[in-house]
Amino acid sequence: MFEEREVITRIVGLDRRRLRRWVRRGWVRPATGPAGWLFDELDLARLRLLVEMREELGLEEETIALLLPVLDRLYATRRLLRRLLEALGELPEAERRRILARLEE
């Protein structure tokens, strides 16, 4: 877990004002510890994405606000598909083939 000042030093292009605004908007949801916010690796990855969208792609925050729910659904679908593939991999070969054939219909 990382405190606010650690996050700002780890992520190029992120400042305290922007970090706090993004947390207020709910774009990042850190845990709360005795000394303040605590960010995990997933929070840092999301913050890097936000900085990239803002700085490198030049997207306005209004556009980012529209894109984030779409990206969240995409990542959730990706995780679900990964779990589905893992479950399929545990099935006997004949059952996997039957399911794959059904999907190709």
N, CA, C and O atoms as a MOPAC input file, in Angstrom:
PM7 MOZYME 1SCF
protein

 N      0.84500 1    -1.17900 1     0.00000 1
 C      0.00000 1     0.00000 1     0.00000 1
 C      0.89300 1     1.24700 1     0.00000 1
 O      1.98400 1     1.26200 1     0.57000 1
 N      0.39200 1     2.26800 1    -0.65100 1
 C      1.17300 1     3.48400 1    -0.82000 1
 C      0.38200 1     4.68700 1    -0.31400 1
 O     -0.81400 1     4.81700 1    -0.57800 1
 N      1.06400 1     5.55400 1     0.41100 1
 C      0.43400 1     6.79300 1     0.86500 1
 C      0.45100 1     7.81500 1    -0.26000 1
 O      1.14200 1     7.64800 1    -1.26500 1
 N     -0.31900 1     8.87100 1    -0.07100 1
 C     -0.49200 1     9.89800 1    -1.09800 1
 C      0.84000 1    10.43800 1    -1.62300 1
 O      1.03400 1    10.52800 1    -2.83500 1
 N      1.73900 1    10.79000 1    -0.73900 1
 C      3.01700 1    11.38900 1    -1.18900 1
 C      3.86000 1    10.38600 1    -1.98700 1
 O      4.57700 1    10.76800 1    -2.91200 1
 N      3.76900 1     9.10000 1    -1.62300 1
 C      4.48500 1     8.07300 1    -2.38000 1
 C      3.92400 1     7.93500 1    -3.78800 1
 O      4.67100 1     7.78200 1    -4.75500 1
 N      2.60600 1     7.99100 1    -3.89100 1
 C      1.95200 1     7.86700 1    -5.19500 1
 C      2.39600 1     9.00400 1    -6.11300 1
 O      2.71300 1     8.78400 1    -7.28200 1
 N      2.41600 1    10.20500 1    -5.57600 1
 C      2.78900 1    11.37200 1    -6.38100 1
 C      4.23400 1    11.27400 1    -6.85800 1
 O      4.54500 1    11.69200 1    -7.97300 1
 N      5.10800 1    10.73400 1    -6.03900 1
 C      6.50900 1    10.60400 1    -6.46900 1
 C      6.69500 1     9.44500 1    -7.45900 1
 O      7.63000 1     9.46900 1    -8.25900 1
 N      5.82700 1     8.44400 1    -7.41700 1
 C      5.95900 1     7.28600 1    -8.30500 1
 C      5.38400 1     7.51600 1    -9.70100 1
 O      5.82700 1     6.89200 1   -10.66600 1
 N      4.41100 1     8.39800 1    -9.81000 1
 C      3.70800 1     8.56800 1   -11.08400 1
 C      4.05500 1     9.92000 1   -11.68700 1
 O      3.64300 1    10.96700 1   -11.18500 1
 N      4.81200 1     9.88000 1   -12.76100 1
 C      5.21700 1    11.09800 1   -13.45600 1
 C      3.98600 1    11.77100 1   -14.03900 1
 O      3.16100 1    11.12900 1   -14.68900 1
 N      3.87200 1    13.07100 1   -13.79800 1
 C      2.75600 1    13.83700 1   -14.33400 1
 C      1.57400 1    13.95000 1   -13.38600 1
 O      0.57200 1    14.58300 1   -13.71800 1
 N      1.67800 1    13.34600 1   -12.21500 1
 C      0.59700 1    13.40100 1   -11.24100 1
 C      0.98800 1    14.34800 1   -10.11400 1
 O      2.06300 1    14.22500 1    -9.52700 1
 N      0.11000 1    15.28500 1    -9.82400 1
 C      0.34700 1    16.17000 1    -8.68000 1
 C     -0.76700 1    15.98600 1    -7.65300 1
 O     -1.77700 1    15.33500 1    -7.92000 1
 N     -0.56500 1    16.56500 1    -6.48900 1
 C     -1.50000 1    16.39500 1    -5.37500 1
 C     -2.90100 1    16.90400 1    -5.73000 1
 O     -3.89200 1    16.25200 1    -5.40200 1
 N     -2.99300 1    18.03400 1    -6.38100 1
 C     -4.29400 1    18.61800 1    -6.73400 1
 C     -5.07600 1    17.69000 1    -7.65100 1
 O     -6.26200 1    17.43800 1    -7.43500 1
 N     -4.40400 1    17.19100 1    -8.66900 1
 C     -5.05300 1    16.29900 1    -9.62800 1
 C     -5.44700 1    14.98100 1    -8.94700 1
 O     -6.55500 1    14.48500 1    -9.15400 1
 N     -4.55600 1    14.42200 1    -8.14800 1
 C     -4.85300 1    13.17800 1    -7.44000 1
 C     -6.10800 1    13.33600 1    -6.57700 1
 O     -7.00500 1    12.49500 1    -6.61800 1
 N     -6.16300 1    14.40700 1    -5.80600 1
 C     -7.31400 1    14.62500 1    -4.92800 1
 C     -8.60100 1    14.83200 1    -5.71400 1
 O     -9.66300 1    14.36700 1    -5.30400 1
 N     -8.50900 1    15.52600 1    -6.83800 1
 C     -9.69100 1    15.73600 1    -7.67600 1
 C    -10.19600 1    14.40100 1    -8.21300 1
 O    -11.40000 1    14.14400 1    -8.21500 1
 N     -9.27500 1    13.55200 1    -8.66800 1
 C     -9.67200 1    12.26400 1    -9.22400 1
 C    -10.26100 1    11.34700 1    -8.16100 1
 O    -11.17100 1    10.56900 1    -8.44700 1
 N     -9.75600 1    11.43000 1    -6.95400 1
 C    -10.34400 1    10.64300 1    -5.85900 1
 C    -11.74000 1    11.18300 1    -5.55400 1
 O    -12.67200 1    10.40100 1    -5.37200 1
 N    -11.90000 1    12.50300 1    -5.49500 1
 C    -13.22800 1    13.09100 1    -5.24200 1
 C    -14.23300 1    12.69200 1    -6.31300 1
 O    -15.40700 1    12.46800 1    -6.01700 1
 N    -13.77700 1    12.60500 1    -7.54800 1
 C    -14.66800 1    12.22400 1    -8.64400 1
 C    -14.97800 1    10.72000 1    -8.62400 1
 O    -15.85600 1    10.26000 1    -9.35400 1
 N    -14.26600 1     9.96100 1    -7.79800 1
 C    -14.50300 1     8.52600 1    -7.71800 1
 C    -13.78200 1     7.73200 1    -8.78800 1
 O    -14.06000 1     6.54700 1    -8.97300 1
 N    -12.86200 1     8.36500 1    -9.49300 1
 C    -12.11600 1     7.67500 1   -10.54800 1
 C    -11.10400 1     6.70300 1    -9.96500 1
 O    -10.73200 1     5.72100 1   -10.60800 1
 N    -10.66200 1     6.98000 1    -8.75100 1
 C     -9.76800 1     6.09900 1    -8.00100 1
 C    -10.36600 1     6.01800 1    -6.60500 1
 O    -10.79700 1     7.02700 1    -6.04600 1
 N    -10.39200 1     4.81400 1    -6.04500 1
 C    -11.01700 1     4.61500 1    -4.73500 1
 C    -10.02100 1     3.98000 1    -3.76400 1
 O    -10.05200 1     2.77100 1    -3.53400 1
 N     -9.14400 1     4.80300 1    -3.20000 1
 C     -8.16600 1     4.25100 1    -2.25700 1
 C     -8.82700 1     3.84700 1    -0.94500 1
 O     -9.91500 1     4.31400 1    -0.60400 1
 N     -8.15000 1     2.98000 1    -0.22800 1
 C     -8.57600 1     2.64300 1     1.13000 1
 C     -8.22100 1     3.82900 1     2.03000 1
 O     -7.41700 1     4.68400 1     1.66000 1
 N     -8.82200 1     3.86600 1     3.19600 1
 C     -8.51700 1     4.93000 1     4.14300 1
 C     -7.81600 1     4.32000 1     5.34600 1
 O     -8.32900 1     3.40100 1     5.98500 1
 N     -6.62900 1     4.85100 1     5.64200 1
 C     -5.86800 1     4.38700 1     6.79400 1
 C     -5.79600 1     5.47700 1     7.83600 1
 O     -6.36400 1     6.55200 1     7.64300 1
 N     -5.11000 1     5.22700 1     8.93700 1
 C     -5.02000 1     6.21600 1    10.01400 1
 C     -4.36200 1     7.52900 1     9.56100 1
 O     -4.67500 1     8.60000 1    10.08000 1
 N     -3.45900 1     7.43100 1     8.59800 1
 C     -2.74700 1     8.62700 1     8.14100 1
 C     -3.34600 1     9.21100 1     6.85800 1
 O     -2.81800 1    10.18700 1     6.32400 1
 N     -4.42800 1     8.63400 1     6.36100 1
 C     -5.03300 1     9.14000 1     5.12800 1
 C     -5.24700 1     8.02700 1     4.12100 1
 O     -5.36600 1     6.85500 1     4.48000 1
 N     -5.29300 1     8.40900 1     2.86500 1
 C     -5.54000 1     7.44100 1     1.80100 1
 C     -4.39700 1     6.45900 1     1.63500 1
 O     -3.22800 1     6.79800 1     1.81600 1
 N     -4.76700 1     5.21800 1     1.28100 1
 C     -3.79900 1     4.17800 1     0.97300 1
 C     -4.14900 1     3.59500 1    -0.39500 1
 O     -5.26700 1     3.13000 1    -0.61300 1
 N     -3.19600 1     3.62500 1    -1.29700 1
 C     -3.39800 1     3.18300 1    -2.66700 1
 C     -2.70100 1     1.84500 1    -2.88100 1
 O     -1.58900 1     1.63300 1    -2.39700 1
 N     -3.36000 1     0.94200 1    -3.60900 1
 C     -2.73200 1    -0.33800 1    -3.93600 1
 C     -2.21700 1    -0.29300 1    -5.37600 1
 O     -2.30800 1     0.73400 1    -6.04800 1
 N     -1.68000 1    -1.41000 1    -5.83300 1
 C     -1.09900 1    -1.47000 1    -7.17900 1
 C     -2.14100 1    -1.19700 1    -8.26500 1
 O     -1.83500 1    -0.55600 1    -9.27000 1
 N     -3.36300 1    -1.67800 1    -8.06900 1
 C     -4.41800 1    -1.41100 1    -9.04600 1
 C     -4.74700 1     0.07500 1    -9.11400 1
 O     -4.99500 1     0.61100 1   -10.19300 1
 N     -4.74900 1     0.73500 1    -7.96500 1
 C     -4.96100 1     2.18700 1    -7.95000 1
 C     -3.86000 1     2.89600 1    -8.73600 1
 O     -4.13100 1     3.81400 1    -9.51000 1
 N     -2.61600 1     2.46200 1    -8.53100 1
 C     -1.50400 1     3.08100 1    -9.24600 1
 C     -1.62900 1     2.86100 1   -10.74800 1
 O     -1.36000 1     3.77200 1   -11.53100 1
 N     -2.03400 1     1.66800 1   -11.15400 1
 C     -2.21000 1     1.39800 1   -12.58800 1
 C     -3.29500 1     2.29400 1   -13.16300 1
 O     -3.14100 1     2.83200 1   -14.26000 1
 N     -4.39000 1     2.45900 1   -12.43100 1
 C     -5.47200 1     3.32500 1   -12.90600 1
 C     -5.00100 1     4.77600 1   -12.98200 1
 O     -5.32300 1     5.48000 1   -13.93900 1
 N     -4.25000 1     5.22300 1   -11.99300 1
 C     -3.72700 1     6.58900 1   -12.01700 1
 C     -2.78100 1     6.79500 1   -13.19700 1
 O     -2.80000 1     7.84900 1   -13.83400 1
 N     -1.96300 1     5.80100 1   -13.48600 1
 C     -1.08200 1     5.90800 1   -14.66000 1
 C     -1.90400 1     6.02100 1   -15.93800 1
 O     -1.57500 1     6.80600 1   -16.82700 1
 N     -2.96700 1     5.23900 1   -16.02700 1
 C     -3.85600 1     5.31700 1   -17.18200 1
 C     -4.48100 1     6.70500 1   -17.28200 1
 O     -4.54000 1     7.28300 1   -18.36700 1
 N     -4.94500 1     7.23600 1   -16.16300 1
 C     -5.55000 1     8.56400 1   -16.16200 1
 C     -4.55400 1     9.63300 1   -16.60800 1
 O     -4.89200 1    10.51200 1   -17.40100 1
 N     -3.34100 1     9.55500 1   -16.10100 1
 C     -2.31000 1    10.51700 1   -16.50300 1
 C     -2.03600 1    10.38100 1   -17.99600 1
 O     -1.90700 1    11.38500 1   -18.69700 1
 N     -1.94800 1     9.15300 1   -18.48400 1
 C     -1.69700 1     8.93400 1   -19.90300 1
 C     -2.83100 1     9.50400 1   -20.75700 1
 O     -2.58600 1    10.14700 1   -21.77700 1
 N     -4.05800 1     9.26600 1   -20.33600 1
 C     -5.19800 1     9.78000 1   -21.08600 1
 C     -5.19000 1    11.31400 1   -21.11000 1
 O     -5.50700 1    11.93100 1   -22.12700 1
 N     -4.82800 1    11.91000 1   -19.99100 1
 C     -4.84000 1    13.37200 1   -19.87300 1
 C     -3.63100 1    13.99800 1   -20.56000 1
 O     -3.77600 1    14.92300 1   -21.35800 1
 N     -2.45100 1    13.49700 1   -20.25300 1
 C     -1.21900 1    14.14000 1   -20.72700 1
 C     -0.80700 1    13.69800 1   -22.12400 1
 O     -0.54900 1    14.53200 1   -22.99200 1
 N     -0.74600 1    12.39800 1   -22.34200 1
 C     -0.23500 1    11.90200 1   -23.62500 1
 C     -1.28200 1    11.94300 1   -24.73600 1
 O     -0.96400 1    12.23400 1   -25.88900 1
 N     -2.53200 1    11.65000 1   -24.38100 1
 C     -3.59100 1    11.66200 1   -25.38700 1
 C     -4.29800 1    13.00900 1   -25.46600 1
 O     -5.02400 1    13.28200 1   -26.42200 1
 N     -4.08400 1    13.84700 1   -24.45900 1
 C     -4.66300 1    15.18000 1   -24.45900 1
 C     -6.16900 1    15.20700 1   -24.25600 1
 O     -6.83000 1    16.15200 1   -24.68700 1
 N     -6.72700 1    14.18500 1   -23.60500 1
 C     -8.16700 1    14.13200 1   -23.39100 1
 C     -8.57600 1    15.06100 1   -22.24800 1
 O     -7.89200 1    15.15500 1   -21.22800 1
 N     -9.68600 1    15.73200 1   -22.43600 1
 C    -10.25000 1    16.56600 1   -21.37600 1
 C    -10.88500 1    15.66200 1   -20.32800 1
 O    -11.25300 1    14.52600 1   -20.62600 1
 N    -11.01400 1    16.15700 1   -19.11300 1
 C    -11.58000 1    15.33500 1   -18.04600 1
 C    -13.02600 1    14.94200 1   -18.32900 1
 O    -13.46600 1    13.87800 1   -17.89200 1
 N    -13.76700 1    15.76700 1   -19.04200 1
 C    -15.14200 1    15.41000 1   -19.39600 1
 C    -15.15200 1    14.17100 1   -20.30000 1
 O    -16.01800 1    13.30500 1   -20.17100 1
 N    -14.18500 1    14.09900 1   -21.20800 1
 C    -14.07700 1    12.93700 1   -22.09300 1
 C    -13.64100 1    11.70900 1   -21.31100 1
 O    -14.15600 1    10.61200 1   -21.52700 1
 N    -12.69900 1    11.89400 1   -20.41000 1
 C    -12.24200 1    10.78500 1   -19.56800 1
 C    -13.40900 1    10.24700 1   -18.74900 1
 O    -13.54900 1     9.03500 1   -18.59200 1
 N    -14.24500 1    11.13900 1   -18.22900 1
 C    -15.40400 1    10.71400 1   -17.43700 1
 C    -16.33500 1     9.82800 1   -18.25800 1
 O    -16.96200 1     8.92000 1   -17.71300 1
 N    -16.43100 1    10.07800 1   -19.55200 1
 C    -17.26000 1     9.24800 1   -20.42200 1
 C    -16.59800 1     7.91000 1   -20.74300 1
 O    -17.27600 1     6.89100 1   -20.87100 1
 N    -15.27500 1     7.92100 1   -20.87100 1
 C    -14.54800 1     6.71100 1   -21.24600 1
 C    -14.35600 1     5.71800 1   -20.10100 1
 O    -14.35500 1     4.50800 1   -20.32600 1
 N    -14.19700 1     6.21500 1   -18.88700 1
 C    -13.89100 1     5.32500 1   -17.76700 1
 C    -14.93000 1     4.21900 1   -17.55400 1
 O    -14.53800 1     3.06700 1   -17.36500 1
 N    -16.23000 1     4.51100 1   -17.57400 1
 C    -17.18900 1     3.40500 1   -17.40400 1
 C    -17.08300 1     2.36000 1   -18.51300 1
 O    -17.26700 1     1.16800 1   -18.26400 1
 N    -16.78900 1     2.79700 1   -19.72500 1
 C    -16.63000 1     1.85600 1   -20.84100 1
 C    -15.40100 1     0.98300 1   -20.60500 1
 O    -15.45500 1    -0.23400 1   -20.78200 1
 N    -14.30100 1     1.60500 1   -20.20800 1
 C    -13.08200 1     0.84400 1   -19.91600 1
 C    -13.29400 1    -0.11300 1   -18.75200 1
 O    -12.81400 1    -1.24700 1   -18.78500 1
 N    -14.00600 1     0.33300 1   -17.72800 1
 C    -14.27800 1    -0.54100 1   -16.58300 1
 C    -15.07800 1    -1.76900 1   -17.00800 1
 O    -14.78700 1    -2.88200 1   -16.56900 1
 N    -16.07700 1    -1.57300 1   -17.85400 1
 C    -16.86300 1    -2.71800 1   -18.34700 1
 C    -16.00300 1    -3.63800 1   -19.20700 1
 O    -16.12500 1    -4.86100 1   -19.13800 1
 N    -15.14000 1    -3.04400 1   -20.01100 1
 C    -14.25200 1    -3.84400 1   -20.85700 1
 C    -13.32400 1    -4.70700 1   -20.00800 1
 O    -13.16700 1    -5.89800 1   -20.27500 1
 N    -12.70600 1    -4.10900 1   -18.98500 1
 C    -11.81000 1    -4.87400 1   -18.11000 1
 C    -12.56900 1    -5.94600 1   -17.33500 1
 O    -12.05100 1    -7.04400 1   -17.13100 1
 N    -13.79300 1    -5.63900 1   -16.90100 1
 C    -14.59700 1    -6.63400 1   -16.18000 1
 C    -14.93200 1    -7.80300 1   -17.10600 1
 O    -14.89100 1    -8.96000 1   -16.68700 1
 N    -15.25900 1    -7.50600 1   -18.34200 1
 C    -15.55200 1    -8.55600 1   -19.32000 1
 C    -14.30400 1    -9.39300 1   -19.58500 1
 O    -14.38100 1   -10.61600 1   -19.70100 1
 N    -13.18200 1    -8.74000 1   -19.67900 1
 C    -11.91500 1    -9.44400 1   -19.89700 1
 C    -11.61900 1   -10.41100 1   -18.74700 1
 O    -11.21000 1   -11.54900 1   -18.97400 1
 N    -11.83100 1    -9.94200 1   -17.49900 1
 C    -11.60600 1   -10.81300 1   -16.33900 1
 C    -12.56200 1   -12.00800 1   -16.36000 1
 O    -12.16700 1   -13.13400 1   -16.05800 1
 N    -13.81600 1   -11.75000 1   -16.71700 1
 C    -14.80600 1   -12.81700 1   -16.79000 1
 C    -14.43000 1   -13.84300 1   -17.85300 1
 O    -14.52800 1   -15.04800 1   -17.62000 1
 N    -14.00300 1   -13.37000 1   -19.01300 1
 C    -13.58400 1   -14.29300 1   -20.07000 1
 C    -12.36100 1   -15.10700 1   -19.65700 1
 O    -12.26200 1   -16.28900 1   -19.98500 1
 N    -11.44000 1   -14.48800 1   -18.94800 1
 C    -10.26000 1   -15.21800 1   -18.46900 1
 C    -10.68000 1   -16.33600 1   -17.52400 1
 O    -10.15900 1   -17.44800 1   -17.61300 1
 N    -11.62500 1   -16.05200 1   -16.61200 1
 C    -12.10700 1   -17.07700 1   -15.68400 1
 C    -12.86100 1   -18.17400 1   -16.42500 1
 O    -12.75900 1   -19.35000 1   -16.07800 1
 N    -13.61400 1   -17.78500 1   -17.44000 1
 C    -14.33000 1   -18.76000 1   -18.24900 1
 C    -13.36200 1   -19.69200 1   -18.96600 1
 O    -13.57200 1   -20.90400 1   -18.99500 1
 N    -12.30900 1   -19.13500 1   -19.54300 1
 C    -11.30300 1   -19.96300 1   -20.21000 1
 C    -10.60900 1   -20.90500 1   -19.24100 1
 O    -10.32300 1   -22.05300 1   -19.58000 1
 N    -10.34000 1   -20.42200 1   -18.04300 1
 C     -9.73000 1   -21.28300 1   -17.02600 1
 C    -10.67200 1   -22.43200 1   -16.67100 1
 O    -10.23900 1   -23.57700 1   -16.53800 1
 N    -11.96100 1   -22.12400 1   -16.51700 1
 C    -12.94300 1   -23.16900 1   -16.19600 1
 C    -13.05400 1   -24.16700 1   -17.33800 1
 O    -13.13400 1   -25.37200 1   -17.09800 1
 N    -13.06000 1   -23.68500 1   -18.57900 1
 C    -13.10800 1   -24.59300 1   -19.72800 1
 C    -11.87900 1   -25.49400 1   -19.77200 1
 O    -11.97000 1   -26.67000 1   -20.12200 1
 N    -10.72800 1   -24.92600 1   -19.41000 1
 C     -9.50000 1   -25.69600 1   -19.42000 1
 C     -9.50100 1   -26.84900 1   -18.42900 1
 O     -8.73400 1   -27.80000 1   -18.57700 1
 N    -10.35800 1   -26.76700 1   -17.42500 1
 C    -10.44200 1   -27.82400 1   -16.41900 1
 C    -11.39100 1   -28.94600 1   -16.81400 1
 O    -11.43500 1   -29.98300 1   -16.15300 1
 N    -12.14600 1   -28.74700 1   -17.88100 1
 C    -13.10200 1   -29.76200 1   -18.31500 1
 C    -12.40500 1   -30.85900 1   -19.12100 1
 O    -11.32800 1   -30.63700 1   -19.67600 1
 N    -13.01400 1   -32.02700 1   -19.18400 1
 C    -12.47400 1   -33.08600 1   -20.05200 1
 C    -12.49800 1   -32.61700 1   -21.51200 1
 O    -13.33200 1   -31.80000 1   -21.90200 1
 N    -11.58300 1   -33.14100 1   -22.29400 1
 C    -11.41500 1   -32.73800 1   -23.69700 1
 C    -12.72700 1   -32.82800 1   -24.48300 1
 O    -13.06200 1   -31.90200 1   -25.22200 1
 N    -13.46700 1   -33.91900 1   -24.33500 1
 C    -14.71800 1   -34.10200 1   -25.09200 1
 C    -15.71900 1   -33.00000 1   -24.75300 1
 O    -16.41000 1   -32.48700 1   -25.63300 1
 N    -15.78900 1   -32.64800 1   -23.50100 1
 C    -16.72000 1   -31.59100 1   -23.08100 1
 C    -16.28700 1   -30.23500 1   -23.64000 1
 O    -17.12800 1   -29.45700 1   -24.09000 1
 N    -14.98800 1   -29.94600 1   -23.61600 1
 C    -14.46800 1   -28.69400 1   -24.20200 1
 C    -14.81900 1   -28.61000 1   -25.67300 1
 O    -15.27200 1   -27.56800 1   -26.14600 1
 N    -14.61600 1   -29.69600 1   -26.40200 1
 C    -14.93000 1   -29.70200 1   -27.83900 1
 C    -16.41100 1   -29.46000 1   -28.09600 1
 O    -16.78100 1   -28.74100 1   -29.02400 1
 N    -17.25300 1   -30.06700 1   -27.26600 1
 C    -18.69600 1   -29.87800 1   -27.42100 1
 C    -19.07100 1   -28.41300 1   -27.21300 1
 O    -19.87000 1   -27.85700 1   -27.96600 1
 N    -18.50100 1   -27.80600 1   -26.20800 1
 C    -18.79600 1   -26.39300 1   -25.92000 1
 C    -18.26900 1   -25.50500 1   -27.03800 1
 O    -18.97300 1   -24.60700 1   -27.49800 1
 N    -17.04900 1   -25.74500 1   -27.47400 1
 C    -16.47700 1   -24.93500 1   -28.56200 1
 C    -17.27800 1   -25.08100 1   -29.85800 1
 O    -17.47000 1   -24.10900 1   -30.58900 1
 N    -17.73800 1   -26.29300 1   -30.13400 1
 C    -18.56300 1   -26.49200 1   -31.32700 1
 C    -19.86300 1   -25.70600 1   -31.20900 1
 O    -20.33800 1   -25.12300 1   -32.18400 1
 N    -20.42200 1   -25.69300 1   -30.03500 1
 C    -21.67800 1   -24.93900 1   -29.80400 1
 C    -21.45600 1   -23.44500 1   -30.00900 1
 O    -22.31200 1   -22.75700 1   -30.56700 1
 N    -20.33500 1   -22.95400 1   -29.57000 1
 C    -20.02300 1   -21.52700 1   -29.72800 1
 C    -19.83600 1   -21.13900 1   -31.19300 1
 O    -20.09300 1   -19.99600 1   -31.57000 1
 N    -19.39600 1   -22.07300 1   -32.00900 1
 C    -19.16700 1   -21.79300 1   -33.42700 1
 C    -20.44300 1   -21.82800 1   -34.22700 1
 O    -20.43800 1   -21.41400 1   -35.38600 1
 N    -21.54300 1   -22.30400 1   -33.66300 1
 C    -22.81200 1   -22.39400 1   -34.39200 1
 C    -23.34300 1   -21.02600 1   -34.74400 1
 O    -24.40300 1   -20.91500 1   -35.36000 1

